[in-house]
Structures are given as C-alpha cells and as structure tokens.
Amino acid sequence: MSNSSSLSFDLKPASDLTPDDKEALRILVAAVYPPEVIDTRPVRHVTWCLPQWRLLVWDEKRLVSHIGIVIREAKLDGVLTRIGGIGGVMTSPEVRGQGYATIAIRRAAVFFDENDIAFALLVCRNNLVFFYTHLGWQAFNGTLLVEQPGGTVSFTLNKTMVLPITDKAPQKGSIDLCGLPW
Ligand SMILES: CC(C)(COP(=O)(O)OP(=O)(O)OC[C@H]1O[C@@H](n2cnc3c(N)ncnc32)[C@H](O)[C@@H]1OP(=O)(O)O)[C@@H](O)C(=O)NCCC(=O)NCCS
C-alpha cells in the first residue's frame, strides 16, 4: 500500500452518489475500459445489473478503486438464499498492484457479514482466479443461471467464484441469480 493514512472508504447506496462521485467514477471507468478494451471483452454483449451499493476507495481526492455491490434473493438448488455479489471491481491503471482492490474486496466481505448473507458470488476472467483464490474465494463448478433480455441462460463466459460468509459456499449444483448478473 502506498500511503494507507491518506486512504478513505466510502460505501454508500448507489442512489446517494454525489455529482463529484459520479464524475470520479466516470473517469475511472474510462481509464479501465477504453473503447479498444471494451471491443475485445468476451462479456461485451452481456446485460449486467446496476449495483445497489458502491464502495469507493479514495486516495485523498482521487478515486483509485471501486466495487459494485448487490444483495439478491437467489436460488441455490431451488431454495431461496440471500446472497451477496460484487462486480465492477476496478483499480486505476496507474496505481495497480498496491493492494487497493484487495482491501476493497475485504471491506465488501465485512459488509456482507453485517448484512446476513449466506455467501457471496462474483464472475471473473480465468486470469483473475488466482487473485480471488488468494482472498479466500472458491471456484463454483456448478451451473450459474442468469436473466438476459432473451430469457434465462446459463452463464459460461466467465469463471464463477464464491465466498462463504454466514454459511458454506457451494462448489456445485445450481445457482439461479433470479435476475441480471453482476
Ligand atoms: C483486477 C484489478 C481490480 C486488481 O486491482 P489492484 O488494485 O491492482 O489489485 P491489488 O493490488 O489488490 O492486487 C494485486 C494482485 O493481484 C494480481 N493481479 C492484479 N491484476 C491482475 C490481472 N489482471 N491478472 C492477474 N493477476 C492480477 C497481482 O499479481 C497482485 O498479486 P500480488 O499481491 O501477489 O502481487 C485491476 O487489475 C483492474 O482494475 N483490472 C481491470 C478490471 C478488471 O479486470 N476487474 C476485475 C473484474 S472481475
């Protein structure tokens, strides 16, 4: 971590973002996902859900990292289960490798614990499996069902990873997100 004393965390409902927050987020998204990167992403045609909360990591007045957070009543093998989700994990390209995403993902896990979530779920590219494994996440090798504009589909473009919170995290079976993915 560069200088952790200048770091601050802002975890707030997405609807509470100020105009300055939104502008900082726009700049971060533009730096992480320039058009040439978006054009080559295998998930570019996926319809994602909007996060209900956003975790913003600031270094002084600069937004260095972000996580979108959702809480959803999903179905695990047909049984309604309250799960948490993280998506939109991003760190500004110039400040990567300094532990910002790590600290933000750990903070999100605390939020899930406070919100009585059974387990958390994320989807990521193959090359990030090691990164999340290092943070305690486990591979989910079952079927992930998600809603898309055409109906419910099996999500296979990315790896699915789960984190135990108040209960075990499933490694197999079927998880139906009962909505858009994150
Ligand atoms: C993935 C990402 C959020 C990591 O942010 P970060 O703040 O640099 O992460 P941290 O500093 O906490 O952790 C870095 C660790 O992850 C590893 N890592 C980071 N990005 C990686 C990548 N793209 N591929 C493989 N490993 C990666 C580093 O090797 C490092 O490991 P170490 O701590 O053993 O040295 C950042 O690279 C990013 O914004 N990428 C583009 C957007 C993206 O892919 N988001 C993830 C969607 S699931």
PDBQT file of the ligand as one rigid body, heavy atoms in Angstrom, charges set to zero:
ROOT
HETATM    1  C1  LIG A 201      -8.069  -6.738 -11.120  1.00  0.00    +0.000 C 
HETATM    2  C2  LIG A 201      -7.771  -5.371 -10.537  1.00  0.00    +0.000 C 
HETATM    3  C3  LIG A 201      -9.061  -4.780  -9.977  1.00  0.00    +0.000 C 
HETATM    4  C4  LIG A 201      -6.739  -5.529  -9.426  1.00  0.00    +0.000 C 
HETATM    5  O1  LIG A 201      -6.585  -4.269  -8.793  1.00  0.00    +0.000 OA
HETATM    6  P1  LIG A 201      -5.305  -3.925  -7.891  1.00  0.00    +0.000 P 
HETATM    7  O2  LIG A 201      -5.687  -2.790  -7.009  1.00  0.00    +0.000 OA
HETATM    8  O3  LIG A 201      -4.101  -3.773  -8.733  1.00  0.00    +0.000 OA
HETATM    9  O4  LIG A 201      -5.179  -5.263  -7.058  1.00  0.00    +0.000 OA
HETATM   10  P2  LIG A 201      -4.272  -5.485  -5.771  1.00  0.00    +0.000 P 
HETATM   11  O5  LIG A 201      -3.137  -4.511  -5.782  1.00  0.00    +0.000 OA
HETATM   12  O6  LIG A 201      -5.121  -5.536  -4.565  1.00  0.00    +0.000 OA
HETATM   13  O7  LIG A 201      -3.779  -6.960  -6.019  1.00  0.00    +0.000 OA
HETATM   14  C5  LIG A 201      -2.851  -7.162  -6.952  1.00  0.00    +0.000 C 
HETATM   15  C6  LIG A 201      -2.601  -8.649  -7.008  1.00  0.00    +0.000 C 
HETATM   16  O8  LIG A 201      -3.474  -9.220  -7.972  1.00  0.00    +0.000 OA
HETATM   17  C7  LIG A 201      -2.729  -9.675  -9.065  1.00  0.00    +0.000 C 
HETATM   18  N1  LIG A 201      -3.394  -9.153 -10.252  1.00  0.00    +0.000 N 
HETATM   19  C8  LIG A 201      -3.922  -7.932 -10.402  1.00  0.00    +0.000 A 
HETATM   20  N2  LIG A 201      -4.441  -7.814 -11.624  1.00  0.00    +0.000 NA
HETATM   21  C9  LIG A 201      -4.228  -8.990 -12.249  1.00  0.00    +0.000 A 
HETATM   22  C10 LIG A 201      -4.515  -9.462 -13.552  1.00  0.00    +0.000 A 
HETATM   23  N3  LIG A 201      -5.141  -8.718 -14.466  1.00  0.00    +0.000 N 
HETATM   24  N4  LIG A 201      -4.142 -10.719 -13.845  1.00  0.00    +0.000 NA
HETATM   25  C11 LIG A 201      -3.509 -11.488 -12.931  1.00  0.00    +0.000 A 
HETATM   26  N5  LIG A 201      -3.210 -11.076 -11.698  1.00  0.00    +0.000 NA
HETATM   27  C12 LIG A 201      -3.564  -9.835 -11.366  1.00  0.00    +0.000 A 
HETATM   28  C13 LIG A 201      -1.354  -9.096  -8.931  1.00  0.00    +0.000 C 
HETATM   29  O9  LIG A 201      -0.393 -10.012  -9.383  1.00  0.00    +0.000 OA
HETATM   30  C14 LIG A 201      -1.216  -8.888  -7.437  1.00  0.00    +0.000 C 
HETATM   31  O10 LIG A 201      -0.755 -10.028  -6.783  1.00  0.00    +0.000 OA
HETATM   32  P3  LIG A 201       0.289  -9.884  -5.563  1.00  0.00    +0.000 P 
HETATM   33  O11 LIG A 201      -0.421  -9.128  -4.484  1.00  0.00    +0.000 OA
HETATM   34  O12 LIG A 201       0.590 -11.301  -5.199  1.00  0.00    +0.000 OA
HETATM   35  O13 LIG A 201       1.430  -9.133  -6.142  1.00  0.00    +0.000 OA
HETATM   36  C15 LIG A 201      -7.173  -4.401 -11.607  1.00  0.00    +0.000 C 
HETATM   37  O14 LIG A 201      -6.105  -5.070 -12.250  1.00  0.00    +0.000 OA
HETATM   38  C16 LIG A 201      -8.171  -3.919 -12.635  1.00  0.00    +0.000 C 
HETATM   39  O15 LIG A 201      -8.843  -2.904 -12.441  1.00  0.00    +0.000 OA
HETATM   40  N6  LIG A 201      -8.271  -4.639 -13.765  1.00  0.00    +0.000 N 
HETATM   41  C17 LIG A 201      -9.184  -4.267 -14.850  1.00  0.00    +0.000 C 
HETATM   42  C18 LIG A 201     -10.620  -4.521 -14.484  1.00  0.00    +0.000 C 
HETATM   43  C19 LIG A 201     -10.860  -5.965 -14.106  1.00  0.00    +0.000 C 
HETATM   44  O16 LIG A 201     -10.427  -6.896 -14.762  1.00  0.00    +0.000 OA
HETATM   45  N7  LIG A 201     -11.586  -6.154 -12.990  1.00  0.00    +0.000 N 
HETATM   46  C20 LIG A 201     -11.892  -7.444 -12.437  1.00  0.00    +0.000 C 
HETATM   47  C21 LIG A 201     -13.235  -7.883 -12.886  1.00  0.00    +0.000 C 
HETATM   48  S1  LIG A 201     -13.632  -9.432 -12.084  1.00  0.00    +0.000 SA
ENDROOT
TORSDOF 0
